[in-house]
Amino acid sequence: MNENNRLRLTSHGAAEQVTGSCHLLEAAGRKILVDCGMFQGGHENEEENHGPLGFDPAEIDCVLLTHAHLDHCGRLPLLVSGGFHGEIVSTAATRELARLVLLDAAHIAEEEAERKARKAHRRGREGPPPLFTMTEAMNAVGAFGRAAEYGKPIEVAPGIEAIFHEAGHILGSASVAVRAGGRTILFSGDLGNPGRALLNDPAPPRGCDYIVTETTYGDREHRPLQESIEELWGAVSETLEGGGNLVIPTFALERAQEILYYLRIGREQGRLPRRMHVFLDSPMAITATEIFRRHPECLRESFRKELAGREPFSFPGLKFSREVADSQAINRIEEGAVILAGSGMCTGGRVRHHFKQLLWRENCGIAFVGYAAEGTLARIIIDGAKEVKLFGEPVAVKARTWTINGFSAHADRTDLLEWLDKCGKPRETLLVHGEPDRGMAAMESALAERGWKTRRPEPHQAIDLS
């Protein structure tokens, strides 16, 4: 086959697994990378992150970034330090959020490496290096180039153009259609849960020859949003009335802002105590909230109007905790506090410190409002663990837990299938970004019933598309 006519896809992440999105597209004699994300979960995933990317970064012409979640952008510093000299293209909002996410990840990685180094030094050993440093993260940020606008073609290499379409997942998220050699391959990225208060619904493009789609919730339906809001309000009221504090592990991008919005609504409607204290204990979420205000083009029209007329994320009793001292001070509050802290899967960040203070208290509560991957602390608690380890010490799990999945930023089974139907039947659909025996298998069966040809790429498997 003539190299200029070849259309080859190799998934170096999110193949037969949920995280680590990284898809290499060879087209028109060029190499385009869609996402370069971090694997998230247990110890095995950490080893994958430190392992080889699966390709030579210096050979990549361009990166198309669907959105700023760490499992889609978290290995960009490794790509750049490995020799990538091309351009990273994303929406303007994604560029801002990715900078925030990468610098935060570098800070955490350096702190964790220092902690392990001290521990190893006591044993006469050397500790492992951080996945990437703050300098490497800044170099990756410097590689971001042009900002794509939704629905407008942008040439990313000679003979190749990309069109970013609203994905409705987080601020600035996109599905990306790549056109080359008369064919179009669409990468869904992460698709959002339609009908949200803050963001627009996903906008499916038509006329694609191939679709690479996520399958995260391909086997499940979300609860109706209003039921989830009611359950959130109930978790807050019950915990505070019981004399405890409620911790909400919160993703900094979109979820934190959405939960703040509904806490404000609940307070105004008299469904929540007016004297409750709410702490947004996440510097990244605080900054992300400021970025929301700068990108009205990504917001639902009704919310834009509300944003123009008032402060939708603020209400009496809400405090932003940027500094470590502010976060530590929260632990002196015995009752009446609602604490939103990162990370959402409890893999790091300040939420683990709050867990150490509250997890063993029967009158306290934990409300999980987002997806928890296998192996993460959040998933371990959700699955019913009676004891967990925090900072090397065992902590009993006695706090009441709620798992409220209606706030998910991911499309569920019905929404995924509707999005695919609106895209139109392609020559082939490639299933990625899901648990193999759950979401991926369910989507495979559902599409087979529709007469669609599907395939599950294996990790690092090169697939020639006709």
N, C-alpha and C positions, 0 to 999 in steps of 0.2 A: 504493500500500500504506500502510495505517495505520502511522505511525512506531512505535507501541507494539507492533505485531505483527512488525515487521521483524527479521530475523536476518541480519546482514551481517558478513562477515569480510573484513578487509584485512590481508595480511601485509606488514609494513614491514621485515622481516628474515627470514633463513632461508628465503626464497622463491627457488627455483632455486639455492640455495647452502647451505653447511653452517652458517655461524655467523650471529650477529646476531639471534637469536630475538626477534621482536617482532610480536605478533598483536593487531589491534584488532577487538574484537567489539562490534557495535552491536545491542543487544537491549533490549526494553521501554523504549525511549526513552532509554537510557543508553549510555555508552561505557566498556567495560571493556578494559583492556590486559592481555594475558597475556605476561609477560616484557618486558624492554626491554634487550636485550643488545648487546654490542660485536661488531663485525665483526673477525675475526682472520685474519691471513695476511700478505700483502705490502703494498706501498706503496699500492696501490689501495684496500685495506681501511681504511687510515688515513684516506684522503680521505673514504670513506663515513662513518666515525665522526664526522668534523668537519662533515659535511653535515647537511641538515635531517632531522628525524625522520620527516617525511611527514604530520604531523598537528599540531594545536594542543594542546600539553600541558595548557593550562588547561581544555580541554573533556573531559579524561579524568576519569571519576568514581572509578575504583578500578584498582589494579594487582594482578594475581594472579601471584605469582612462583613458578615451578615449582622452581627450585633456585638455588644460589649460584655456579655457574660464571660466569666473566666474560662469556661469550658469551650469557648469559641475563639478567644483571643489570647489565652494565657501563655502560649509558647511562642508568641511573636518575638519576645526578646531573644529566645534561643535561635530563632530563624535569622534575625539580624546579626547576632554575634557569630552565627555560623557562616556568614558571607553573603546574605541577601542584600542587594543594592537597588532593588526596584522600588515601586510605589505601592503603598497600602491605600486602597480606595474604600471609602465607607460613606455613610451619611454624615452630615456635620454633627448631629447629636451623638452618634456612635463614636466619632473621633474624640469628643469631649469626655464621654463616659469611659472609653477605653483608656484614656490617659489616667483617669482617676483609678480605675480598676487595676491597671498594671503597676502603678506606683504603690498602691496599697499592698498588692501582692508581693512586691519586692521588699517592702518594709517588713512585712510579716515573715518572709523567707529569710531575710537577714537576721531578724531577731531569733527565729527558731534555730538557725545555724549557730548563732552565738551560744544559745542555751545548750545545744548538743555538744558544742566544742568544749564548754566548761565541764560538762559531765564526762566527756571522753578524756579530757586532760587529767582528771582525777584518777583515771585508770591507765594513764600513760599512753593514750592513743590520740589520734587526730580525728576531729569531728568531720562530718560530710559538709561540702560547700553548699551554699544556698542554690536553689534551682536557677535563679538569676539575681543579679544585684540591682541596686537602684540606678546605677549608671547604665546597665544594659537595658533596663526598662525605659529610661529616658532616650536611649538610642532608638528603641523601637517606636516610641512616640514621635521621634523626629522623622521616621520613615513614612508617616502618614502624609498623603499628598492631597489630590483633589477631593472635594466633597461631592458625592452623587446626590441628585435630587430625585425624588420618587417619580417614576414614569418617564424619565428623560434619558435617552441612550447616551452612554459615555464610552469613547474608544479607550480601551485599556491596553491594547497592543495592536500592531498593524493587522488588519483583517479581523479583529475581534472587538466586539462591543458588549457592554453589560447594561442591563436595565434593572434598577433597584425598585422593588415594589413593597408597599407597606405590608409588614408582617404582623403588626399589632401585638407583639410579644412584650417588648420593653421599649422605652423611648428610643427612637431612631432605628429600630430593628427592621430588617428587610429580607425578603426573598429575592434572590438574584437570578435573572435569566441571562445566560451567556450565549451570544450568537457568533457562530464561526462556520465558514464553509457552507452556508445555506441551511444550517441546522441550529436548533435552539435547545439548550439543556438548562432546566430550571432547578435551582437549589432552594428548597423551601426555607432553609434556616430553621429557627424555632418559630412555630406559628402560634399566634396569640389566641386567647379565649375571647370570642366576640361578645359584644354587649357590655363592655367594661365602662366605668364612669370616666376614666381618664384618657384612654388611648382609642385610636380608630380601630375598626375591624380590619382583619387581613384583606388584602385586595388581590385575588388570584388572577394572574395573567392567562390568556388563552394562546393556543397555537404552539405548544412546546412539543418537541420530538421526544425528549426524555425528561423525566422528573426524578430528582433525588430528594426524597421526603423523610422528614423525621417521623417517628412512630412512638414517641414517649408514652402517650396515653392512648395508644391504639386499641387497648383492650378494656377501656373504662370510660364511664360517663361521669362528668362532674355533677355535684349537687347544684341545684339552682342557686344563683348568686344570693338572692334574698334570704334563703335558708341559711347560707353560710354567714351572712351578716348577722342574722339573729343569733346564731350559735356563738359568734365572736362576742356579741354584746352579753350573751348569757354567761360565757366564760369569765368576762371581766366582772360582771355583777356578782356572780357566785363567789369568786375568789376574794374580791374586796369585802363583801359582806361577811365572809368567813374569817376575816382578820389577816389575810395574807397578801402577797404580791403576785402578779401575773407576769411571766416572761413570755414574750413573743419573739422567737428566733426569726429574724427578718432579712430577706434579701434587700440589699441597699438600693437596687435599681428597680423602680416601679412598685414592688411589693410594699416597701416602707411607706411610700407616698400614698398608696391606695389604703393601707390600714389607717394611717393618720386621717385620711379623708373620712372614712367610715366611723372612726372614733369621734371626730368632730360632729358628724351628723347624729350619731347616737346621743351625744351630750345635748345637742340642740333640741332633739325630739324628746328629751326626758327619759330616754331608755338607759342612760348611764349616769352614775353619780356626778353631779356638777362639781364636786370637790375632789374628784380623783386627780392624782398626779400622774402625768404621762411623760416618760423620758425617751427621747430618741437618742439612744446611746450608741451612735455610730458616726464617726466623722465622715465616712464615705457616704452614708445615706444623707447626711446633712448637706454635703456638697452636691450630691445628686439632686436633691430637692431644689437647690439653686439653679442647677442646669435645666431642670424642667421649665423654670420660668423663662429661660432664654430660647426655648424651642417650641413656640406655640404651633409651628407647622406640623408637629407630630401629635398634637392633642386633638381630642374629639371637639367638635365645634361648640357643643353645649358647655363643655368644661372650659374652653377658651374664654367664653363669655363670663363664666364664673370667676376665672382667674383674673380677668380684667377688672371685675367689679369689687373683688374682695380677696382676702388671703385664705385660700381653700385648705391649706395644711395647718393653720394655726388656730389655737383656741386657748382660753384661760386654763392654766394648769399644765400646759405643755412646756417642757424645757428641752433644749438642745444641749447635749453633753459632748463637747468636742475633746476636752482635755482629759487625760487619765485621772487626774484628781477629781474631776466632776463625776466620772464613772465610779470611782471608788466610794465617793460620798453617797451614791445611791444605796450601797449595801448597808448603810446605817439606818435606812428607812425600814421599819419592821412590817408595816402594812399600808395598804392604800395606794400602792404604786403599780402602774402598768409600764413595763420596760420593753421597748423595742430595741433589740441589739443583734448585731451580725456575729457570725454568719448564719444564713438561712438553714444550711445543713449542719450547722454546729461543728464544722471542721476546724474552726479557728475563731479569732476575734474575741470580743468582750463577752459574748453570750456565755462562753464556758466559765468565765469568772462568776457570772451571776448564777449559773447552775451550781457551782460549788457552794454558794451561799444559801440557795433556796431549794435545790432538788430534793433534799432529805426532809423538808418540812411538809407535813401533811396538809397544812392549811394554805399552801402556795399552789400555783398552777403553771403549766406550760401549754401554750397554744401554738401548735404547728400549723402554719398557713401556707406551706409551699411544698414542692417536691423534695423528697429525701432519697438520694441514691443509695443503693446497697453499700453497706460497709461504713456509712457515715454515722456519726454519733446520733444525729437526729433519727435516722432509721432504726438504730439499735434501741433507742428509747421507745419509739413508736411501736416496735415489734414486741415490747413488753419486758425489757430487761429490768431486773430488780436491783441491779447494781452496775455502775459504770466507773471507768477510771478517768479522773480529771487531774491533769498535772502530776501523773504518776501515783495518785492516791485513790483508793476505792471510795465511792460515794453512793449511798443508798438512794434509790429512786422511790420516793414516797409521795411526791407532789402529784396532784391530779393532772392528767394530760388530755388535751383535746387535739384531734387531727381534723382540720377543717379544710377540705380539699377544693371547695368551690371558689377559692381565691386564686387558684392556679393560673399562672400566666401562660400555660400551654393549652392548646386546643385539645379537646377530648376526642373520643372515637368518632362521634357524630360530626363534630366540626372538621376533623381531618378529612373524613370522607366527602363532606360537602365541598370543602376547598378543592379537593382533587377532582370532583365531578365538574366544578365550575372551570377548572383549568382545561378540561377536555381530555379524552383518552389519548395518551401518548403511545409511541412505539413500545416503550418499556419504562417501568417505574422501579427505581432502585430504593430499597428500604434501609434506612440507617437510623442512628440516634434513638435506640430503644432497647429494652431488655429482650433478648432473643426469644425467650419462651413466653413472653407476655405481649407487650405492645406490638412487637415486630411480627410475631406469629399471627396475632389477631388481624392485623392489617393485611398480611399476606393472604389469609383466608377470605377476608371481605372483598379484596380486589379480585381474587380468583373467581368469586361468584359473579363479579361484574364482567368477567371475560378479559381482564387486564393481564398483561404479561408483567411479571415481577421478578426481581432478583435481589438476593441479599449479598452485597459485596463482603468478601472476607478481608480481614486486615491485610493491607499491602498488596491486595490482589489487583493486578492490572486488567481492566475490562475494556476491550475494543468495542465501541458502539458503531453499528452499521450506518 
